[in-house]
Amino acid sequence: MDKSQRYANIIPMAELNTKEKRLQPFPVFNELRQKTPVRYDESRSCWDVFRYEDVHRILKDPATFSSRRALAVKDRETILTMDPPRHSQLRGLVNKAFTPKVVADLASRISSITAELLDEIEHKATTTTDIVSALAVPLPVIIIAELLGVPPEDRSLFKEWSDILVKGPDQNTDEAFLQVIAEKERATDELTAYFAHIVKQRRSEPREDLISLLLAAEIEGEKLSDPEILGFSILLLAAGNETTTNLITNAVRRLTEDPALQSLLRGDPALIPGFIEEVLRYYPPIQAIGRVATQDVEIGDKRIRQGEQVVSWVASANRDEAKFPEPDTFIADRKPNAHLSFGFGIHFCLGAPLARLEAQLVIEALVKRFGEIRFVPGSEMMYIQSPFVYGVKQFTVMLSPLA
């Protein structure tokens, strides 16, 4: 199996070949959805699927489109790359850590951390701030770290690891590709050793954290294996941090693009949950989801063979005019809003309620505390170096006091 066939999910699409297109890929997706709704990409050795109907079909059919795929880093399996029945068993277990009550109980802690971070922003001498490093990164890192039982002094290290785990090569070259894989493998080795140490500690001294819960749990009378516990911890780190960081950043970015939204949400905070849903559709934190065909199957008028990789472009499906009226218009109270940004079916994002809650509370705090949030003209916006993630590394804003 060659590199492009094995790692289709982390090699950039040739059409997104400029910074501008990576920051605003949606016109490209719109064109591809119209001209080649299902196409085979020779350079990446995979199928790309762009229409909502087709993406939805793929995500809801794990029997035909398996999550078991060749993994980019040392073939470590996680709940994300499992199929039933083991996926169902493990998911049922970890769902206990993300029940509506557990998530709701985190609201006061999220609000408290958000207030502390905004206090720090206000106390700085400068009138501008990078909303990514000052707010969108630390909040989910702190929440996930506390859930897992990671000590506060290790949070920055935690974030470095999660950044590497979602990274992709910026160019489709052997050199860039091998460099990223080496970074991912090193980070995964370091994380595995780190979490193995915590697992060892919790086995003798359990605490009120997720790793202790996983150690105590049983499926059909059997304890989880250490590799399963370590795999889930690493997955939660990467998925929980990066997705929520991008959701918060993308929400702030949207507020700066349309300042009227700030006044709207300040005047009626009840609109904020709907606003977040529209951000998820319009600027999805995850652009694409990979699967592997378990049998020959037709999508559109194309024949996909058993074993071939399929990349479902959620960011394109979310702009499909056949599903969403005025898809390129941001409608804060759009209803219905059946976006696919958290996936669909058995692999629907486990942390979706937590990500939504964090984003809602952050936006509520921002519009309540500040009068205007403006993007600083001339400040750099650099896309995150990952084909399946949509977000920016920094976003410099000016926060005006509330009049």
C-alpha positions as CSV (number, residue, x, y, z in Angstrom):
1,M,0.0,0.0,0.0
2,D,1.6,3.3,-1.0
3,K,1.5,6.4,1.2
4,S,-1.3,8.2,-0.6
5,Q,-3.5,5.1,-0.4
6,R,-2.8,4.6,3.3
7,Y,-3.0,8.2,4.4
8,A,-5.6,9.8,2.1
9,N,-7.1,11.6,5.1
10,I,-4.0,13.7,5.9
11,I,-2.9,14.6,2.3
12,P,-4.3,18.0,1.2
13,M,-6.6,18.1,-1.8
14,A,-4.9,19.6,-4.9
15,E,-7.8,22.1,-5.5
16,L,-7.1,23.7,-2.1
17,N,-3.7,24.9,-3.3
18,T,-3.5,28.4,-1.9
19,K,-3.8,30.1,1.5
20,E,-6.9,31.9,0.5
21,K,-8.6,28.6,-0.6
22,R,-7.7,26.9,2.7
23,L,-9.2,29.9,4.6
24,Q,-12.3,29.9,2.5
25,P,-12.6,26.5,0.8
26,F,-16.4,26.6,0.3
27,P,-16.5,28.0,-3.2
28,V,-14.2,25.1,-4.2
29,F,-16.5,22.6,-2.5
30,N,-19.5,24.2,-4.2
31,E,-17.9,23.8,-7.6
32,L,-16.8,20.2,-7.0
33,R,-20.2,19.3,-5.6
34,Q,-21.8,20.6,-8.9
35,K,-19.3,19.2,-11.3
36,T,-18.0,16.0,-9.7
37,P,-20.2,15.1,-6.7
38,V,-18.4,11.7,-6.4
39,R,-14.9,11.5,-7.9
40,Y,-11.8,9.4,-7.6
41,D,-8.6,11.4,-6.7
42,E,-5.6,9.6,-8.2
43,S,-3.1,11.7,-6.3
44,R,-4.6,10.7,-3.0
45,S,-5.9,7.3,-4.0
46,C,-9.3,7.8,-2.5
47,W,-12.9,8.7,-3.4
48,D,-14.2,12.2,-2.5
49,V,-17.9,12.6,-1.8
50,F,-19.5,16.1,-1.7
51,R,-23.3,15.9,-1.7
52,Y,-25.3,15.9,1.5
53,E,-27.4,12.9,0.5
54,D,-24.3,10.8,-0.2
55,V,-22.3,11.9,2.8
56,H,-25.3,11.2,5.1
57,R,-25.8,7.7,3.5
58,I,-22.1,6.9,4.1
59,L,-22.0,8.0,7.7
60,K,-25.2,6.1,8.7
61,D,-24.1,2.8,7.1
62,P,-21.0,1.5,9.1
63,A,-21.6,-2.0,7.7
64,T,-20.8,-0.9,4.2
65,F,-18.5,2.0,5.1
66,S,-16.2,0.9,7.9
67,S,-14.3,3.0,10.3
68,R,-11.6,0.4,10.4
69,R,-9.0,1.9,8.1
70,A,-5.3,1.8,7.8
71,L,-4.1,4.1,10.5
72,A,-1.5,6.8,10.1
73,V,0.3,6.2,13.4
74,K,1.5,2.7,14.5
75,D,-1.9,1.1,14.0
76,R,-3.3,2.1,17.4
77,E,-7.1,1.4,17.4
78,T,-9.5,3.8,19.2
79,I,-13.3,4.0,19.5
80,L,-13.1,6.2,16.4
81,T,-11.7,3.4,14.2
82,M,-13.8,0.5,15.6
83,D,-16.9,-1.1,14.2
84,P,-19.7,-2.9,16.2
85,P,-20.0,-4.8,18.3
86,R,-16.9,-3.6,20.2
87,H,-17.5,0.0,19.3
88,S,-21.1,-0.2,20.7
89,Q,-19.8,-1.8,23.9
90,L,-17.1,0.8,24.5
91,R,-19.2,3.7,23.4
92,G,-22.0,2.7,25.8
93,L,-19.4,2.7,28.6
94,V,-17.8,6.0,27.9
95,N,-21.2,7.6,27.3
96,K,-21.5,7.5,31.1
97,A,-18.9,10.2,31.3
98,F,-20.9,12.5,28.9
99,T,-24.5,12.2,30.1
100,P,-26.6,15.3,29.9
101,K,-26.4,15.7,33.7
102,V,-22.6,15.3,33.7
103,V,-22.2,17.9,31.0
104,A,-24.8,20.3,32.5
105,D,-22.9,20.1,35.8
106,L,-19.8,21.3,34.1
107,A,-21.5,24.6,33.1
108,S,-20.5,26.5,36.3
109,R,-16.9,25.3,35.9
110,I,-16.8,26.3,32.2
111,S,-18.3,29.8,33.1
112,S,-15.8,30.2,35.9
113,I,-12.8,29.4,33.7
114,T,-14.1,31.6,30.9
115,A,-14.5,34.5,33.3
116,E,-10.9,34.0,34.6
117,L,-9.5,34.0,31.0
118,L,-11.5,37.1,30.0
119,D,-10.3,38.8,33.2
120,E,-6.7,38.1,32.1
121,I,-7.5,39.6,28.6
122,E,-8.9,42.8,30.2
123,H,-6.0,43.2,32.6
124,K,-3.4,43.2,29.8
125,A,-2.1,46.6,28.8
126,T,-2.7,46.0,25.0
127,T,-6.1,46.6,23.5
128,T,-5.7,43.6,21.1
129,T,-5.6,39.9,21.8
130,D,-5.2,36.6,20.0
131,I,-8.5,35.0,20.9
132,V,-7.1,31.6,20.0
133,S,-4.3,31.5,22.5
134,A,-6.0,33.6,25.1
135,L,-9.4,31.8,25.2
136,A,-10.2,29.2,22.5
137,V,-7.2,27.0,23.3
138,P,-6.9,27.1,27.1
139,L,-10.6,26.6,27.9
140,P,-11.1,23.2,26.3
141,V,-7.6,22.1,27.3
142,I,-8.4,22.8,31.0
143,I,-11.8,21.1,30.8
144,I,-10.5,17.9,29.1
145,A,-7.4,17.8,31.3
146,E,-9.6,18.0,34.4
147,L,-11.9,15.3,33.1
148,L,-8.9,13.0,32.5
149,G,-7.2,13.9,35.8
150,V,-4.2,15.7,34.2
151,P,-2.4,18.0,36.7
152,P,-2.5,21.8,35.8
153,E,1.2,22.1,35.3
154,D,1.0,19.6,32.3
155,R,-1.7,21.5,30.3
156,S,0.7,23.3,27.9
157,L,2.4,20.0,27.1
158,F,-1.0,18.5,26.6
159,K,-1.9,21.1,24.0
160,E,1.4,20.6,22.1
161,W,0.6,16.9,21.8
162,S,-3.0,17.5,20.6
163,D,-1.8,19.9,18.0
164,I,0.5,17.4,16.5
165,L,-2.1,14.6,16.5
166,V,-4.4,16.5,14.1
167,K,-1.6,17.9,11.9
168,G,-1.2,17.1,8.2
169,P,1.5,17.8,5.7
170,D,1.1,21.1,3.9
171,Q,2.2,19.7,0.6
172,N,1.8,16.3,-1.1
173,T,5.5,15.4,-1.0
174,D,7.3,12.5,0.5
175,E,9.5,14.7,2.7
176,A,6.6,16.7,4.2
177,F,4.6,13.5,4.6
178,L,7.3,11.6,6.4
179,Q,8.1,14.5,8.7
180,V,4.5,14.7,9.9
181,I,4.2,11.0,10.4
182,A,7.4,11.0,12.5
183,E,6.0,13.9,14.6
184,K,2.7,12.0,15.1
185,E,4.5,8.8,16.1
186,R,6.7,10.6,18.6
187,A,3.8,12.5,20.1
188,T,1.8,9.3,20.4
189,D,4.6,7.5,22.1
190,E,5.0,10.3,24.6
191,L,1.3,10.5,25.2
192,T,1.1,6.7,25.7
193,A,3.8,6.8,28.3
194,Y,2.2,9.8,30.0
195,F,-1.2,8.2,30.3
196,A,0.3,4.8,31.2
197,H,1.8,6.6,34.2
198,I,-1.6,8.1,35.2
199,V,-3.3,4.7,34.7
200,K,-0.8,3.1,37.0
201,Q,-1.4,5.8,39.7
202,R,-5.2,5.5,39.4
203,R,-5.2,1.8,39.6
204,S,-3.8,2.1,43.2
205,E,-5.4,5.4,44.0
206,P,-8.7,6.0,42.1
207,R,-10.0,9.5,41.9
208,E,-13.0,11.3,40.5
209,D,-11.8,11.4,36.9
210,L,-12.5,9.6,33.6
211,I,-9.4,7.3,33.7
212,S,-10.5,6.0,37.1
213,L,-14.0,5.4,35.7
214,L,-12.6,3.5,32.8
215,L,-10.4,1.4,35.0
216,A,-13.4,0.4,37.2
217,A,-15.7,-0.3,34.3
218,E,-16.5,-3.8,32.9
219,I,-18.0,-4.9,29.6
220,E,-19.6,-8.4,29.8
221,G,-17.7,-9.1,33.0
222,E,-14.3,-8.0,31.6
223,K,-12.2,-5.0,32.4
224,L,-11.0,-2.7,29.6
225,S,-7.5,-3.5,28.4
226,D,-4.8,-0.9,29.0
227,P,-4.5,-0.2,25.3
228,E,-8.2,0.6,25.1
229,I,-8.0,3.0,28.0
230,L,-4.9,4.6,26.6
231,G,-6.4,4.8,23.1
232,F,-9.6,6.5,24.4
233,S,-7.6,9.0,26.5
234,I,-5.5,10.0,23.5
235,L,-8.5,10.3,21.3
236,L,-10.4,12.5,23.8
237,L,-7.4,14.7,24.1
238,A,-7.1,15.3,20.3
239,A,-10.8,15.4,19.5
240,G,-11.9,17.2,22.6
241,N,-9.4,20.0,22.4
242,E,-9.0,20.7,18.7
243,T,-12.7,20.6,17.7
244,T,-13.9,22.9,20.5
245,T,-11.0,25.3,20.0
246,N,-11.9,25.6,16.3
247,L,-15.7,25.9,17.1
248,I,-15.0,28.8,19.5
249,T,-12.6,30.5,17.1
250,N,-14.9,30.1,14.1
251,A,-17.8,31.5,16.1
252,V,-15.7,34.6,17.1
253,R,-14.6,34.9,13.5
254,R,-18.2,34.9,12.3
255,L,-19.1,37.6,14.8
256,T,-16.4,39.9,13.5
257,E,-17.5,39.3,9.9
258,D,-21.0,40.4,10.7
259,P,-21.0,42.8,13.7
260,A,-24.8,43.0,13.7
261,L,-24.8,39.5,15.1
262,Q,-23.1,40.7,18.2
263,S,-25.9,43.2,18.9
264,L,-28.5,40.5,18.1
265,L,-27.0,38.0,20.5
266,R,-26.4,40.6,23.2
267,G,-30.1,41.6,23.0
268,D,-31.4,38.1,23.0
269,P,-29.0,35.5,24.5
270,A,-31.6,32.8,23.8
271,L,-30.5,32.9,20.2
272,I,-27.0,31.8,21.1
273,P,-27.5,28.0,20.8
274,G,-29.0,28.5,17.3
275,F,-26.1,30.8,16.4
276,I,-23.6,28.0,17.5
277,E,-25.5,25.5,15.3
278,E,-25.2,27.7,12.3
279,V,-21.5,28.3,13.0
280,L,-21.1,24.5,13.0
281,R,-22.8,24.3,9.6
282,Y,-21.2,27.4,8.1
283,Y,-17.7,27.0,9.4
284,P,-17.5,23.3,10.6
285,P,-14.5,22.5,12.9
286,I,-14.1,19.1,11.0
287,Q,-14.3,19.3,7.2
288,A,-14.1,15.6,6.3
289,I,-14.5,12.1,7.7
290,G,-12.8,9.0,6.3
291,R,-14.2,5.5,5.8
292,V,-13.3,2.3,3.9
293,A,-15.8,0.4,1.7
294,T,-16.3,-3.2,3.0
295,Q,-17.9,-4.3,-0.3
296,D,-18.4,-3.0,-3.8
297,V,-21.0,-0.3,-3.7
298,E,-22.5,2.5,-5.9
299,I,-22.6,6.1,-4.8
300,G,-24.1,8.4,-7.3
301,D,-23.2,6.8,-10.6
302,K,-19.8,5.7,-9.4
303,R,-18.7,2.2,-8.5
304,I,-16.6,2.1,-5.3
305,R,-14.6,-1.2,-4.8
306,Q,-14.2,-3.1,-1.6
307,G,-11.2,-1.8,0.3
308,E,-11.1,1.7,-1.3
309,Q,-11.0,4.7,0.9
310,V,-13.9,7.2,0.9
311,V,-13.6,10.8,2.2
312,S,-16.9,12.4,3.0
313,W,-16.7,16.2,2.8
314,V,-18.9,17.4,5.6
315,A,-18.0,21.0,4.8
316,S,-19.5,20.6,1.3
317,A,-22.5,18.6,2.5
318,N,-23.3,21.5,4.9
319,R,-23.5,23.9,2.0
320,D,-25.6,21.7,-0.3
321,E,-28.5,23.7,-1.8
322,A,-30.6,20.5,-2.1
323,K,-30.6,20.4,1.8
324,F,-30.2,24.0,3.0
325,P,-32.1,27.0,1.6
326,E,-29.6,29.8,0.9
327,P,-26.7,27.6,2.0
328,D,-24.0,30.3,1.6
329,T,-26.0,32.7,3.8
330,F,-25.4,32.7,7.5
331,I,-28.9,32.5,9.2
332,A,-28.4,32.7,13.0
333,D,-31.8,31.1,13.7
334,R,-31.9,28.6,10.9
335,K,-34.4,25.9,11.4
336,P,-34.2,23.1,10.7
337,N,-30.4,22.8,10.7
338,A,-29.4,19.2,10.1
339,H,-25.7,19.8,9.6
340,L,-23.3,16.9,9.7
341,S,-20.5,18.7,11.6
342,F,-20.5,16.2,14.5
343,G,-20.9,13.2,12.1
344,F,-24.0,11.0,12.1
345,G,-25.0,7.6,13.3
346,I,-23.0,5.4,15.6
347,H,-19.9,7.6,15.4
348,F,-21.8,10.8,16.2
349,C,-19.3,12.9,18.2
350,L,-19.3,11.8,21.8
351,G,-18.3,15.2,23.1
352,A,-20.8,17.2,21.0
353,P,-22.9,18.3,24.0
354,L,-19.7,19.5,25.8
355,A,-18.4,21.3,22.8
356,R,-21.7,23.0,22.2
357,L,-22.0,24.1,25.9
358,E,-18.4,25.5,26.0
359,A,-19.0,27.5,22.8
360,Q,-22.4,28.8,23.9
361,L,-21.0,30.0,27.3
362,V,-18.0,31.6,25.7
363,I,-20.1,33.6,23.2
364,E,-22.6,34.6,25.9
365,A,-19.7,35.9,28.1
366,L,-18.1,37.8,25.3
367,V,-21.1,39.7,24.0
368,K,-22.2,40.4,27.6
369,R,-18.8,41.8,28.6
370,F,-17.6,43.6,25.5
371,G,-19.3,46.2,23.3
372,E,-17.6,45.3,20.0
373,I,-15.4,42.5,18.8
374,R,-13.4,43.5,15.8
375,F,-10.8,41.6,13.7
376,V,-7.6,43.6,13.6
377,P,-7.0,44.6,10.0
378,G,-3.6,43.4,8.7
379,S,-3.1,40.7,11.4
380,E,-2.3,37.4,9.9
381,M,-4.8,34.5,9.6
382,M,-3.0,31.2,9.0
383,Y,-5.0,28.0,8.4
384,I,-4.4,25.0,10.6
385,Q,-2.2,22.5,8.7
386,S,-4.7,19.7,8.5
387,P,-6.9,18.7,5.6
388,F,-9.8,17.4,7.8
389,V,-9.8,20.3,10.3
390,Y,-11.1,23.8,9.6
391,G,-9.8,26.7,11.7
392,V,-7.1,29.2,12.1
393,K,-4.0,29.2,14.3
394,Q,-4.5,32.7,15.5
395,F,-7.2,35.4,15.3
396,T,-6.3,38.8,16.6
397,V,-9.2,40.9,17.8
398,M,-9.9,44.3,19.4
399,L,-12.3,44.1,22.3
400,S,-14.1,47.4,23.1
401,P,-15.6,48.0,26.5
402,L,-19.3,47.8,26.8
403,A,-20.8,51.3,26.7
